[in-house]
Amino acid sequence: MNCKNLYHEVVPRVLTVYKQKDMFWLIGWVGGVMLLWLWNRLFLNYPAFVQIQGAFINTFLIALLCIVFSAALAWSVAVGLHFLPNSRTPYLKLPLTFLLNLIRSIPQILGVLGGYVVITLMISNEILASRSVIILLLGLVTSLFVFQELADLIRERIDHYSKLDFVNAMLCCGVKESRIINIDILWKNSMAHVTNKLIALFGIAIFLQCSVDFIISVGLSTEVSPVNLPTTLGSMLAKIDSKQDILAIGYTLTHPGYIGNLFFRHLQGISTAFLIVFTLLSMHRISTGFSRRHSL
């Protein structure tokens, strides 16, 4: 009876998770990362294992800081632009809009690359030394070029709900407009949309970060060196050992019998590439599943 009860309790939960594609992919991503960590712990040499582990943690932290900064910037800018025309300083809307459009006109990868180069030069000149401050700045720089996607979404939600009758009704009842915007419109009625966008921005932040770190690590110029930057998956992929490991995949196309060696002799590059691709794919699937589950 206990086994039957357990079966009837577990199976419906498993089916529910499978139907909720965002939860399914989230669990799959966590499980895949843990399995890879265990495999590397068993078969990858310890120095490389420590490097990949640190690179993954740094990449995750910078992307997480990016969405935190993006949420704060987007919320502040969107709400600020809504209130500026009726405030004591309406003239600030024009320069703020110009600045936002200027940032928007810069391709994201070029903007992040420029920010990383500046941070690298500051490290080389010993202006920056703290590891924590460097990681914070890397997250902030990335957020500056991605937060406007979230800001546009928040402004759309504010404009949409501001046209509805309940806003005027609440204003007539003496409720402050700031409370209506921040609590009733954004917090109570828009958090699903905001959360979905933040998931997408997390994937974008990882993609930009890995791309830029790879470019800098390969060698942007003789004056820019990634030696003092925190190790990330992008910089790990640029290492000569990782490149050789990736090239081994092409070798197996003409020598299929060599494929078994990929999972033992070429783990550094294969693991780094897998973490990047699998994480980006998982974030896309999580965002899509979340959107469908909440019918956004």
Secondary structure, 3 states (H helix, E strand, C coil): CHHHHHHHHHHHHHHHHHHCHHHHHHHHHHHHHHHHHHHHHHHCCHHHHHHHHHHHHHHHHHHHHHHHHHHHHHHHHHHHHHHHHHCCCHHHHHHHHHHHHHHHHCCHHHHHHHHHHHHHHHHHCCCCCCHHHHHHHHHHHHHHCCHHHHHHHHHHHHHHHHCCHHHHHHHHCCCCHHHHHHHHHHHCCCHHHHHHHHHHHHHHHHHHHHHHHHHHHHHCECCECCCCCCCCHHHHHCCHHHHHHHHHHHHHHHCHHHHHHHHCCCHHHHHHHHHHHHHHHHHHHHHHHHHHHCCC
